[in-house]
Amino acid sequence: MTVMDDASNPSNSPGQPDSQPAQGQAKAVVVTRGEPDNGPLSTHLRELGLQVLLWPAVTVAVADTAALEEALRSLSDFDWIVFASRHAVAAVTERVTPAPANLRVAAVGQATSQVLHQRGWPVDLLPDEANAAALVSAFATKPISGMKVLFPASSRALPTIAVGLKQLGAHVVQVEAYRTEPASLDIAQCHAVIDSGVVSAVTFASPSAVIELERSFGKEYFDKLLANAPAVAIGPTTARELIERGRSPVLAESATLLGLAVTTFRLVQTRH
């Protein structure tokens, strides 16, 4: 399951780093997460002294929320609600406030949990590792059988959570809370940057980013990019998408955007 953290349209040109690195200077790090120029991952990387190339592979779009709104009208009928991304949190908390008193809340990881707390929602279940399999394992320690679970998710949500909870005997209602779509990149410009060799690492914050970047660039340039610049994955599910494509990604020290940035910084330091 995606630790899904995508977002809006970047404000700078997606094919150019902050400035072209001169000889001897640090190269640029690619951010494939959909975020603006001052987005959290880009900001963390710049604060660590790295140059950033914004190549958003995916973007988040508004979904048809009719099914979500219908489920939220009967939220009192549910025992649990499960959040696998901050976008799902936003979609629900914009429509429901405060959190229903008798509804228990699960979050896939610390980043999602933090957003819930910021919006005044409690978190009753948080796995030790920020991935879908760990969340299902955490639920296995709870009396979940026969309970009704609402799972507001991305249009591209992988089935791990829903299938896992159903296997534990829960009645899962999965509704689309937002859509994840391919972003628009200047492919020719990106190819030229790859050919120039100025990329030192590529960060991936979701499986969708891996899938869409390969689709946008084509296998030849996707492989060329990652042959010369190591991939850094935010979590094991994202890493699995890269492994399936013949890559050996570096796993972030923690499944957070800060952890992704720090791991990338350390990797770049060892390579230059």
VENTASUL-V817533 format. One record per pair of residues at least 6 apart in sequence whose C-alpha atoms are under 8 Angstrom apart, sorted by the first residue. I is the first residue (numbers start at 1). J is the second residue. If there is no record, write none. Layout:
i = {I;I}
j = {J;J}
//
This chain:
i = {1;1;1;1;1;1;1;1;1;1;1;2;2;2;2;2;2;2;2;2;2;2;3;3;3;3;3;3;3;3;3;3;4;4;4;4;4;4;5;5;5;5;5;5;5;6;6;6;6;6;6;6;6;6;7;7;7;7;7;7;7;8;8;8;8;8;9;9;9;9;10;10;10;10;10;10;11;11;12;12;13;14;14;14;14;14;14;14;15;15;15;15;15;15;15;15;16;16;16;17;17;17;17;17;18;18;18;19;21;21;21;26;26;26;27;27;27;27;27;28;28;28;28;28;28;28;28;29;29;29;29;29;29;29;29;29;30;30;30;30;30;30;30;30;31;31;31;31;31;31;31;31;31;31;32;32;32;32;32;32;32;32;32;32;32;33;33;33;33;33;33;33;33;33;34;34;34;34;34;34;34;35;37;40;41;41;41;41;42;42;44;44;44;45;45;45;45;45;46;48;48;50;55;56;56;56;56;57;57;57;57;57;57;57;57;57;57;58;58;58;58;58;58;58;59;59;59;59;60;60;60;60;61;61;61;61;62;62;63;63;63;63;64;64;64;65;65;65;67;67;68;68;68;68;71;71;72;72;75;76;76;76;77;78;78;78;78;78;79;79;79;79;79;79;80;80;80;80;80;80;80;80;81;81;81;81;81;81;81;81;82;82;82;82;82;82;82;82;83;83;83;83;83;83;83;83;83;84;84;84;84;84;84;85;85;85;85;86;86;86;86;87;87;88;88;88;88;88;89;89;89;91;91;92;92;93;93;98;98;99;99;99;104;104;105;105;105;105;106;106;106;106;107;107;107;107;107;107;108;108;108;108;108;108;109;109;109;109;109;109;109;110;110;110;110;111;113;113;116;116;117;125;125;126;126;127;127;127;127;128;129;129;130;130;131;131;131;132;132;133;133;133;135;136;136;136;139;140;144;144;144;145;145;145;146;146;146;147;147;147;148;148;148;148;149;149;149;149;150;150;150;150;151;151;151;151;151;152;152;152;152;153;153;153;153;153;154;154;154;154;154;155;155;155;155;155;156;156;156;162;162;165;165;166;180;182;185;187;187;191;191;193;194;194;194;197;199;199;199;200;200;200;200;201;201;201;201;201;201;202;202;202;202;202;203;203;203;203;203;203;204;204;204;204;204;204;205;205;205;205;205;206;206;206;206;207;207;207;207;210;210;210;211;213;214;226;230;230;230;231;231;231;231;232;232;232;232;232;232;232;232;233;233;233;233;233;233;234;234;234;234;234;234;234;234;235;235;235;235;236;239;239;239;242;242;243;251;252;252;252;252;252;253;253;253;253;254}
j = {84;131;132;133;157;158;159;160;161;207;237;84;85;131;132;157;158;206;207;208;237;238;84;85;108;109;130;131;205;206;234;235;84;85;86;87;205;206;33;34;85;86;87;205;206;33;34;35;58;59;60;180;205;206;33;34;35;36;58;59;60;34;35;36;59;60;34;35;36;59;34;35;36;37;54;56;36;37;37;54;54;53;54;55;56;185;186;190;53;54;55;185;186;189;190;193;53;54;193;28;51;52;53;54;51;52;53;51;27;28;198;50;51;272;50;51;198;199;200;50;51;52;53;198;199;200;201;50;51;52;53;199;200;201;202;203;52;53;54;55;199;201;202;203;41;42;52;53;54;55;56;202;203;204;54;55;56;57;58;202;203;204;205;209;213;55;56;57;58;203;204;205;206;209;55;56;57;58;59;60;183;56;54;257;257;258;260;261;52;54;257;258;261;51;52;261;262;265;52;262;265;265;185;183;184;185;209;182;183;184;185;208;209;210;212;213;216;180;181;182;183;208;209;212;180;181;182;183;178;179;180;181;178;179;180;181;178;179;176;177;178;179;176;177;178;176;177;178;175;176;152;175;176;177;150;175;92;96;100;100;102;103;148;103;147;148;149;150;102;103;104;147;148;149;103;104;105;106;147;148;149;150;103;104;105;106;149;150;151;152;105;106;107;108;149;150;151;152;89;105;106;107;108;112;151;152;153;107;108;109;112;132;153;107;108;112;153;111;112;115;116;177;178;152;153;154;177;178;112;115;116;177;178;152;177;99;119;120;121;120;121;122;123;124;122;123;124;125;123;124;125;126;113;123;125;126;127;135;126;127;130;131;132;135;126;127;128;129;130;131;255;126;130;255;256;256;123;126;122;123;123;138;139;135;138;134;135;137;138;134;135;255;235;255;235;236;237;160;161;160;161;164;161;161;164;165;165;168;168;169;170;168;169;170;169;170;171;169;170;171;170;171;172;173;170;171;172;173;172;173;174;175;162;172;173;174;175;174;175;176;177;174;175;176;177;178;176;177;178;179;180;176;177;178;179;180;179;180;208;172;174;171;172;172;208;212;216;216;217;217;221;199;221;224;225;228;225;228;229;228;229;230;268;229;230;231;232;264;268;226;229;230;231;232;231;232;233;234;260;264;210;231;232;233;234;238;233;234;235;238;257;233;234;237;238;237;238;239;241;238;241;242;241;222;222;247;248;249;250;247;248;249;250;239;249;250;251;252;260;263;264;239;249;250;251;252;260;251;252;254;255;256;257;259;260;251;252;254;255;251;249;250;251;248;249;249;263;259;260;262;263;264;259;260;262;263;260}
//
